[in-house]
Amino acid sequence: MNRALQWKLIAGFILVFVAGGITGAFFGGVYAQHHFFRLHHPQLIGSRMKERLRDELNLTPEQVAKISPIIDKTAMQLRDIRRETARRVHETIADAHRQMAVNLTDEQRQKLQQIEERHRRWRHHRLHEPPAESASPTP
């Protein structure tokens, strides 16, 4: 086997290896997005609970129909708990920022307000809810 053919074979193996890596990364990313992001949407908790119970308990369609209102009620309660907890966390952080603001310079207060605004925009985008009223850290 001549030198040129050896280099072509090596280059071909490297190309196949790289293509396999890229393909694996792509499909791994798609799987991770599906597994980690789709499964953690609070809006889907009721349907996920129904699917899981149906599969693990081998429920009949009649049983699923009978327990659906219970699961729907539970999902609504969990959603309310999540919202209340998020509201309390936001209030606690806003209160801490107000308390800290008295010890900050004007420039630092402005930066703190920018941090709050960035968080407010992220929260609005992430949760699709109207941004909370500004809790400006004024002394």
Secondary structure by P-SEA (a helix, b strand, c coil): ccaaaaaaaaaaaaaaaaaaaaaaaaaaaaaaaaaccccccccaaaaaaaaaaaaaacccaaaaaaaaaaaaaaaaaaaaaaaaaaaaaaaaaaaaaaaacccccaaaaaaaaaaaaaaaaaaaaaccccccccccccc
